[in-house]
């Protein structure tokens, strides 16, 4: 890269005139363009893989009975009863694999607090659990909140696929997690909270009902003055119409015959 001697503008090889002032650059000697060569890539070694390579080794059932140890494996890792019993009988044996360091520590410490003897084996060998000062069970035998959440994600992938006797010599006893003075209560229970149920689909709202038609209007008569029906006229002086003649008198009476006093009655003697 060179510069114009007149105005100081940057000029490059192959330019005949300065783009800033228009000076003729035919007599100007240009500096050659620098050639940049890429640096060779340096291969870096991949970081050591530490996640998901820890195992929990059951060394012995310890102070637990075999049934209690099998129940704990069944609760924490989801083994069925027969597989859990086979694992306890085959100790020392690996009971969980492909764990993170935190999962392996919590699981081994829970087994040790329950009365068993368990160790954690990682890429560098056994992990020292002797410095663990925090318990994972409370006084009622429940796992603490963060411990339960950490162990709740264990699945079928963390169970061993084949029962093989562990041949590596056990670690020093001081490397095992310290046991509390009082063991958690032994009772059959699920230490891990069940997964939340799947949300139910809300039922569609019912179709709107049509309002019922109003009842027909009933005509209610308005009460008015009471009218009495006319009475039929009876016999009397002031009654209208012809009077009824007395019997024996008038045209309606008995006829006078030859035996009577009138015409048609009896004749005179």
Secondary structure, 3 states (H helix, E strand, C coil): CEECCCCCCEECCCCCECCCCCCECCCCCCCCCCCCCCCCCCCCCCCCCCCCCEEEEEEECCCCCHHHHHHHHHHHHCCCHHHHHHHHHCCCEEEEEEECHHHHHHHHHHHHHCCCEEEEEECCEEECCCCCCCCCECCCCCECHHHHHHHCCCCHHHECCCCCECCCCCCCHHHCCCCCCCCCCCCCCCCCCCCCCCCCCCCCCCCCCCCCCCCCCCCCCCCCCCCCCCCCCCCCCCCCCCCCCCCCCCCCCCCCCCCCCCCCCCCCC
